[in-house]
Amino acid sequence: MYGLYVCFVGVVVTIVSAFQFGEVVLEWSRDQYHVLFDSYRDNIAGKSFQNRLCLPMPIDVVYTWVNGTDLELLKELQQVREHMEEEQRAMRETLGKNTTEPTKKSEKQLECLLTHCIKVPMLVLDPPLPANCTLKDLPTLYPSFHAASDMFNVAKPKNPSTNVSVVVFDTTKD
């Protein structure tokens, strides 16, 4: 008489136990093999930064589109823009000492915007000049290089199999 009830309870307990066991197995395998399950969990543009995280938490990137109605955001953006322009102006002033002589057509001073600029009478050409080009041939091939005093090739630091040509002048005005 109670046998049918006991069988029904046994089947229900077995099904619930199977679901719980499956859930535990899935959680364990996801934690153990998370690289296979969610390879894009901790990345930006496809590059994983998971080994740089302090805590095992995913990186969330939020993209927000603003249609110009947020006045506080617009004020902050204007302040950031002004700050960046001031920094750029200051950088140009400090680099102004490295300006080169202007060309005849240009009235503005040319300037080097790199951080490690040194004003020298040399010109680096990449791609290099032809291998058979000598200092005597240089003014005939390129008339603007008539004042060149020396010419040589140098291997690129990051790619030693390729060269750049260096043309040396006596003064920066040349």
KEVOSE-661955 format. One line per field, with one value per residue: x negated, y, z negated of N, C-alpha, C in turn; residue number from 1. Coordinates in pm, whole numbers, plus 32768, in hexadecimal, padded with zeros to 4 digits. Each point is the difference from the previous one (the first is absolute). Layout:
n_px: c(X, ...)
n_py: c(Y, ...)
n_pz: c(Z, ...)
ca_px: c(X, ...)
ca_py: c(Y, ...)
ca_pz: c(Z, ...)
c_px: c(X, ...)
c_py: c(Y, ...)
c_pz: c(Z, ...)
num: c(NUM, ...)
***
This chain:
n_px: c(7FAE, 7F9B, 7FF8, 8075, 8025, 7FCB, 8030, 8072, 7FF9, 7FE1, 805C, 8053, 7FDC, 8008, 806E, 802B, 7FD8, 8037, 8067, 8000, 7FF0, 805A, 8045, 7FE0, 8018, 806C, 801D, 7FE3, 803F, 8060, 7FF2, 7FFA, 8060, 7FF7, 7F85, 802C, 803B, 7FB5, 7FCE, 8074, 7FEC, 7F7D, 803D, 7FA9, 8059, 802F, 7FC2, 7FD8, 8039, 8029, 7F89, 8039, 806B, 8026, 807D, 8032, 8003, 806A, 7FC7, 8044, 8021, 801C, 804A, 7FF0, 8075, 7FCD, 807B, 7FB3, 8051, 7F93, 802F, 8009, 8027, 8050, 801E, 800B, 8044, 8041, 800B, 801E, 8051, 802B, 800B, 8033, 804B, 8014, 8012, 804E, 803A, 8002, 802B, 8051, 801B, 8004, 804C, 802E, 7FB4, 804B, 8032, 8027, 7FAA, 8050, 8050, 7FDD, 8049, 7FCA, 805D, 803C, 7FDA, 7FB1, 8045, 7FB1, 8062, 7F8E, 7FF9, 7FBD, 801B, 7FA7, 7FE3, 7FF8, 7F90, 8060, 800B, 8062, 7FDF, 8082, 7FFD, 7F97, 7F95, 7FF8, 7FE2, 8011, 8050, 7FAB, 7FA7, 7FB1, 8046, 7FF9, 7FAE, 7FD0, 800A, 7FD0, 8025, 8065, 7FBA, 7FF7, 8030, 8022, 7FD3, 8063, 7FF4, 8057, 7FFC, 8071, 7FEA, 807D, 8017, 807C, 7FC4, 7F9A, 805D, 8040, 7FDF, 7FC9, 8013, 7F87, 8034, 7F7F, 8025, 7FC1, 806E, 8052, 7FC2, 7FA1)
n_py: c(7F8A, 8000, 7F90, 8022, 802B, 7F94, 7FBB, 8044, 7FFA, 7F83, 7FFE, 8047, 7FB9, 7F97, 8032, 8028, 7F8C, 7FCC, 8053, 7FE7, 7F80, 800C, 8047, 7FAA, 7F9E, 8042, 8020, 7F85, 7FCB, 8057, 7FE9, 7F7D, 8006, 806D, 7FE0, 7F84, 8019, 805B, 7FEB, 803D, 7FBE, 7FFB, 8041, 8044, 8009, 7F97, 805E, 7F90, 8040, 7F81, 7FEF, 8072, 7FB4, 805C, 800C, 7F8A, 8079, 7FF2, 8026, 8068, 8003, 807C, 7FEF, 8082, 800F, 8078, 802E, 8027, 7FAF, 7FBD, 806B, 7FB1, 7F9D, 8055, 802F, 7F83, 7FE1, 8073, 7FE2, 7F84, 802F, 805F, 7FA1, 7FAF, 8067, 801A, 7F7E, 7FFD, 8070, 7FCF, 7F8E, 8047, 8043, 7F8F, 7FCF, 807A, 7FD6, 7F99, 8078, 7FDC, 801E, 8069, 7FC1, 8017, 7F94, 7FCB, 803C, 7F8C, 8001, 7FAB, 7FA0, 7FD0, 7FAA, 7FC6, 7FA7, 7FB0, 807F, 7FF2, 807F, 7FB2, 8018, 7FAB, 7FAE, 7FC1, 7FAB, 7FED, 7FBE, 7FAE, 8049, 7FFE, 7F81, 8016, 804B, 8058, 803B, 7FD7, 7F8E, 801B, 8066, 7FA2, 7FA1, 8045, 8063, 7FE2, 7F95, 8071, 8027, 7F85, 7FE5, 7FAE, 7F7F, 7FBF, 7F7B, 7FF6, 7F93, 7FE0, 8042, 8014, 8021, 7FBD, 7FB7, 806C, 8056, 806C, 8062, 8029, 8077, 8020, 806F, 806C, 803E, 802A, 806D, 7FA7)
n_pz: c(8000, 7FAD, 8041, 8035, 7F89, 7FCA, 8064, 7FF5, 7F7A, 8011, 805F, 7FB4, 7F95, 804E, 8034, 7F88, 7FD0, 806C, 7FEF, 7F7D, 801B, 805F, 7FA8, 7FA0, 8054, 8029, 7F82, 7FDB, 8069, 7FE7, 7F7E, 8018, 8058, 7FB4, 8021, 7FF4, 7F8B, 7FC5, 807A, 8007, 7F90, 8000, 8061, 8047, 8060, 7FBD, 7FB9, 7FCA, 7F9B, 8004, 8039, 8029, 7FEF, 7FA7, 8021, 7FE5, 8034, 804D, 8071, 7FD5, 807D, 7FE4, 806B, 8001, 8036, 8010, 8001, 7F9B, 7FBE, 7FE7, 7FBF, 7F96, 804E, 803E, 7F86, 7FD1, 806F, 7FF0, 7F7E, 8020, 805E, 7FAC, 7FA3, 805B, 8026, 7F7E, 7FE8, 806B, 7FD6, 7F84, 8034, 804D, 7F91, 7FB8, 8061, 7FE7, 7F9D, 8024, 8017, 8075, 805B, 8014, 8052, 807D, 8019, 7F94, 7FBA, 7FE9, 7F81, 803B, 7FC8, 7FA5, 8013, 8020, 7F9F, 8051, 801A, 805E, 8001, 806B, 8043, 7FE2, 8067, 7FC0, 805F, 7FF7, 806C, 7FFB, 8016, 8084, 7FFE, 8081, 7FB6, 8036, 7FB1, 8061, 7FFC, 7F81, 801D, 804F, 7FA3, 7F98, 804F, 7FB1, 8022, 8047, 7F8A, 8023, 7F86, 7FDD, 8019, 7FB2, 7FF9, 7FBB, 7FB9, 801A, 7F8D, 802A, 8072, 7FCA, 8039, 7FD5, 8060, 7FCB, 8056, 7FDD, 8019, 7FFC, 7FC0, 802E, 8028, 7FA0, 8028, 8010)
ca_px: c(8052, 7FA7, 7F90, 8006, 7FD4, 7F70, 7FBF, 800D, 7FA3, 7F78, 7FE5, 7FF2, 7F80, 7F97, 7FFC, 7FC9, 7F71, 7FBB, 7FF3, 7F9B, 7F7D, 7FDE, 7FDE, 7F7B, 7F9E, 7FF2, 7FB7, 7F75, 7FBC, 7FF5, 7F93, 7F82, 7FE3, 8045, 7FC6, 804C, 808C, 8012, 7F7C, 8007, 8031, 7FAE, 7FAD, 8023, 7FDE, 7FCD, 7F84, 8020, 7FB3, 8021, 7F8A, 7FDE, 8068, 7FE0, 8065, 8039, 807E, 7FF9, 7FF9, 8079, 7FF2, 8085, 8005, 8072, 8017, 8042, 802E, 7FE7, 805E, 7FC3, 7FB1, 7F8A, 7F9D, 7FC9, 7FA3, 7F88, 7FB7, 7FC2, 7F8E, 7F97, 7FCA, 7FAC, 7F88, 7FA9, 7FC8, 7F97, 7F8D, 7FC3, 7FBF, 7F85, 7FA3, 7FCA, 7FA4, 7F82, 7FC2, 7FE2, 7F70, 7FCF, 8039, 7FA4, 8011, 8072, 7FE1, 801D, 8090, 8046, 7FDE, 8003, 7F8C, 8018, 7FDC, 7FFB, 805F, 7FD3, 7FCB, 7F6D, 7FCF, 7F80, 7FF1, 7F81, 8004, 8007, 8083, 8010, 805C, 8038, 7FA2, 7F7A, 7FD5, 7FCF, 7F81, 7F90, 7FF9, 7F8E, 800C, 7FF0, 8079, 8074, 8037, 803D, 8080, 8056, 7FBD, 800B, 7F95, 7F7F, 7FA6, 7FE3, 7F71, 7FE5, 8075, 7FE6, 8076, 8003, 8069, 806B, 7FF1, 8065, 7FFC, 7F77, 7FEE, 801A, 7FAE, 802C, 7F90, 7FEA, 7FB9, 7FC9, 7FE5, 7FA5, 8050, 808F, 8039, 7FF0)
ca_py: c(8076, 8076, 7FE6, 805E, 8083, 7FF8, 8003, 8088, 8055, 7FD6, 8035, 8093, 801A, 7FDF, 806A, 8079, 7FE6, 8004, 808E, 803F, 7FCC, 803F, 808C, 8003, 7FDB, 8070, 806C, 7FD7, 7FFF, 808A, 803E, 7FC2, 8012, 807B, 802F, 7FC3, 8023, 808F, 8033, 8092, 8035, 806C, 8033, 807B, 7FF0, 7F7B, 7FE4, 7FDF, 8042, 7FBA, 7FED, 8080, 8028, 7FEF, 7FA6, 7FB0, 803D, 8020, 808C, 802A, 8078, 8036, 8064, 8058, 8061, 8076, 8052, 808D, 8038, 7FFE, 807B, 7FEB, 7FB8, 805D, 8059, 7FB2, 7FEB, 807F, 8014, 7FA3, 8032, 8075, 7FD0, 7FBF, 8068, 8044, 7FA6, 7FFD, 8081, 7FFE, 7FA4, 8044, 8068, 7FC1, 7FC9, 806E, 8011, 7FA0, 801C, 8005, 8079, 7FF1, 7FFF, 8080, 800B, 7FFE, 806A, 7FC7, 7FB3, 7F71, 7FD4, 7F71, 7FE2, 7F8A, 8025, 7FFD, 803F, 8046, 8048, 7FDD, 8010, 7F7C, 7FDC, 7F6F, 7FDE, 7F7A, 7F9B, 8036, 801D, 7F86, 7FCF, 802A, 8092, 8034, 808D, 804D, 7FF0, 8034, 807D, 7FED, 7FBA, 8053, 8083, 8041, 7FCC, 802C, 802A, 7F8D, 7FEA, 7F73, 7FAC, 7F76, 7FB0, 7FCC, 7F9B, 8028, 7FB8, 7F99, 7FA3, 8010, 7FD4, 8071, 8075, 8087, 8053, 807A, 8066, 8060, 8086, 804D, 8051, 7FE3, 8055, 7FBC)
ca_pz: c(8000, 7FFE, 805B, 806F, 7FCC, 7FE6, 8084, 8037, 7FB4, 8027, 8087, 7FF3, 7FBC, 8061, 8067, 7FC1, 7FE7, 8081, 8026, 7FAA, 8027, 8080, 7FE7, 7FC1, 8067, 805D, 7FBD, 7FF0, 8081, 802F, 7FB6, 8024, 808F, 8029, 807E, 806C, 7FFC, 801E, 8023, 800E, 7F82, 7FCB, 806D, 8044, 808D, 801A, 7FB7, 7F76, 7F97, 7F86, 7FAB, 7FC2, 7FA2, 7F73, 7FCB, 806D, 802A, 808E, 8026, 8044, 8051, 801A, 8069, 7FEA, 806A, 7FC9, 8070, 7FE7, 7FA1, 7F7B, 7FF8, 7FAA, 804F, 8063, 7FB9, 7FE2, 807D, 8024, 7FA6, 8029, 807F, 7FE2, 7FB9, 8062, 8056, 7FB2, 7FFC, 8085, 8014, 7FAF, 8041, 8076, 7FD4, 7FD8, 8078, 805B, 8007, 8063, 8083, 8071, 8050, 805B, 808F, 8040, 8016, 7F80, 7FA2, 7F79, 7FD5, 7FF6, 7F79, 7FE5, 7F96, 7FB5, 7F7D, 7FFF, 807A, 7FFC, 807E, 803E, 8093, 8040, 8034, 8006, 806D, 7FFB, 802D, 8017, 8088, 8043, 7FC9, 8053, 7FFE, 7FB3, 7FDD, 807C, 8050, 7FB6, 8036, 8084, 7FED, 7FAC, 7FFC, 7F7D, 7FAA, 8036, 7F93, 7FA9, 7FEA, 7FEA, 8011, 7FD9, 7FE0, 7F78, 7FEC, 7FA4, 7F80, 7FEA, 8070, 8032, 808A, 805A, 7FE4, 801E, 802C, 7FB4, 804D, 7FA0, 8035, 7FAB, 7FA4, 800B, 8069, 8081)
c_px: c(7FA8, 7F8B, 7FFC, 7FD0, 7F68, 7FB4, 8004, 7F9F, 7F71, 7FDA, 7FEA, 7F7A, 7F8C, 7FF2, 7FC4, 7F6B, 7FB1, 7FEE, 7F96, 7F74, 7FD3, 7FD9, 7F75, 7F95, 7FEB, 7FB3, 7F6D, 7FB6, 7FF2, 7F8F, 7F79, 7FD7, 8044, 7FC8, 804D, 8090, 8019, 7F79, 7FFF, 802C, 7FB2, 7FA7, 8032, 7FCD, 7FBD, 7F80, 8022, 7FA1, 8015, 7F87, 7FD6, 8066, 7FD2, 8060, 8039, 8089, 7FF4, 7FFA, 8081, 7FE4, 808C, 7FF4, 807E, 800A, 804F, 8025, 7FEF, 805F, 7FC8, 7FA1, 7F84, 7F92, 7FC1, 7F9E, 7F7E, 7FAC, 7FBA, 7F86, 7F8C, 7FBF, 7FA4, 7F7F, 7F9E, 7FC2, 7F91, 7F82, 7FB8, 7FB7, 7F7D, 7F97, 7FC2, 7F9F, 7F7A, 7FB7, 7FDD, 7F6C, 7FC4, 8037, 7F95, 801B, 8076, 7FD2, 8026, 8095, 804C, 7FD1, 7FFC, 7F7D, 8027, 7FD2, 8004, 805C, 7FDB, 7FC0, 7F69, 7FC9, 7F7C, 7FEE, 7F74, 800C, 7FFC, 808F, 8004, 806B, 802B, 8075, 7F79, 7FE8, 7FD0, 7F75, 7F89, 7FEE, 7F8B, 8017, 7FF4, 807D, 8079, 8035, 803F, 8087, 8066, 7FBE, 8008, 7F93, 7F76, 7F9D, 7FDC, 7F6A, 7FDC, 8083, 7FDB, 8084, 7FF2, 8071, 8067, 7FF2, 8063, 8001, 7F78, 7FEB, 801B, 7FB0, 804D, 7F84, 7FF9, 7FAC, 7FD6, 7FE3, 7FA1, 804C, 8092, 8042, 7FF6, 8074)
c_py: c(807E, 7FF2, 8062, 808A, 8001, 8003, 808C, 805F, 7FDD, 8037, 8097, 8022, 7FE2, 806D, 8080, 7FEE, 8007, 8090, 8046, 7FD1, 803F, 8091, 800D, 7FDF, 8074, 8074, 7FDD, 8006, 808F, 8047, 7FC7, 8021, 807E, 8037, 7FC7, 8031, 8093, 8040, 8098, 8043, 807A, 8037, 8087, 7FEF, 7F7A, 7FDC, 7FEB, 8046, 7FBA, 7FED, 8082, 802C, 7FE8, 7F9C, 7FAE, 8035, 8024, 8097, 8020, 8081, 802E, 806B, 8053, 8061, 8073, 805A, 8096, 803D, 8004, 8077, 7FF0, 7FB7, 805B, 8061, 7FB8, 7FE9, 807F, 801C, 7FA4, 802F, 8077, 7FD7, 7FBF, 8067, 804C, 7FAA, 7FFC, 8083, 8006, 7FA5, 8041, 806F, 7FC4, 7FC6, 806C, 801B, 7FA1, 801C, 8004, 8080, 7FED, 7FFB, 8086, 8015, 800F, 8073, 7FCC, 7FB8, 7F6D, 7FD2, 7F69, 7FE4, 7F82, 802C, 8007, 8039, 8046, 8040, 7FE5, 8012, 7F79, 7FE8, 7F68, 7FE1, 7F6F, 7FFD, 803F, 8023, 7F7F, 7FDA, 8030, 8097, 802C, 8093, 8058, 7FF9, 8044, 8084, 7FF1, 7FB9, 8056, 8089, 8045, 7FD1, 802D, 8025, 7F8D, 7FEB, 7F6D, 7FB3, 7F71, 7FBB, 7FC7, 7F9A, 8034, 7FB2, 7F8E, 7F97, 800A, 7FD4, 8070, 8079, 8081, 804D, 807D, 805D, 806C, 8082, 8047, 8052, 7FDB, 8055, 7FBE, 7FA2)
c_pz: c(8000, 8061, 8075, 7FD5, 7FE9, 8084, 803B, 7FB9, 8025, 8089, 7FF8, 7FBF, 805F, 806A, 7FC6, 7FE6, 8083, 802F, 7FAC, 8025, 8084, 7FF0, 7FC3, 8068, 8061, 7FC1, 7FF2, 8085, 8037, 7FB8, 8029, 808F, 8036, 8083, 8076, 8005, 8023, 8018, 800D, 7F7E, 7FD2, 806F, 802E, 808E, 801B, 7FB8, 7F6D, 7FA0, 7F7B, 7FA5, 7FBD, 7F98, 7F71, 7FC0, 8073, 8029, 8093, 8017, 804B, 804B, 8024, 806B, 7FEC, 8074, 7FC4, 8074, 7FE6, 7F9A, 7F72, 7FF3, 7FAA, 804D, 8069, 7FBF, 7FE0, 807D, 802D, 7FA8, 8026, 8081, 7FE8, 7FBB, 8062, 805E, 7FB8, 7FF8, 8087, 801D, 7FB2, 803F, 807A, 7FDA, 7FD7, 8078, 8065, 800C, 8068, 808C, 806A, 804E, 805E, 8091, 803C, 8011, 7F7D, 7FA7, 7F71, 7FE3, 7FFC, 7F77, 7FF6, 7F8B, 7FB1, 7F7D, 7FFE, 8082, 7FE7, 8088, 8037, 8097, 8048, 802D, 800E, 8068, 7FF4, 8061, 8025, 8093, 8042, 7FCF, 8051, 8003, 7FA7, 7FE4, 807C, 8057, 7FC1, 8039, 808B, 7FF6, 7FB6, 7FF0, 7F77, 7F9F, 8030, 7F92, 7FA2, 7FF4, 7FEA, 8011, 7FD8, 7FE0, 7F73, 7FF7, 7F9D, 7F7D, 7FEF, 806F, 8042, 8091, 8064, 7FD2, 8016, 802C, 7FAB, 8056, 7F9E, 804A, 7FA1, 7F99, 8012, 806B, 8089, 8017)
num: c(1, 2, 3, 4, 5, 6, 7, 8, 9, 10, 11, 12, 13, 14, 15, 16, 17, 18, 19, 20, 21, 22, 23, 24, 25, 26, 27, 28, 29, 30, 31, 32, 33, 34, 35, 36, 37, 38, 39, 40, 41, 42, 43, 44, 45, 46, 47, 48, 49, 50, 51, 52, 53, 54, 55, 56, 57, 58, 59, 60, 61, 62, 63, 64, 65, 66, 67, 68, 69, 70, 71, 72, 73, 74, 75, 76, 77, 78, 79, 80, 81, 82, 83, 84, 85, 86, 87, 88, 89, 90, 91, 92, 93, 94, 95, 96, 97, 98, 99, 100, 101, 102, 103, 104, 105, 106, 107, 108, 109, 110, 111, 112, 113, 114, 115, 116, 117, 118, 119, 120, 121, 122, 123, 124, 125, 126, 127, 128, 129, 130, 131, 132, 133, 134, 135, 136, 137, 138, 139, 140, 141, 142, 143, 144, 145, 146, 147, 148, 149, 150, 151, 152, 153, 154, 155, 156, 157, 158, 159, 160, 161, 162, 163, 164, 165, 166, 167, 168, 169, 170, 171, 172, 173, 174)
***
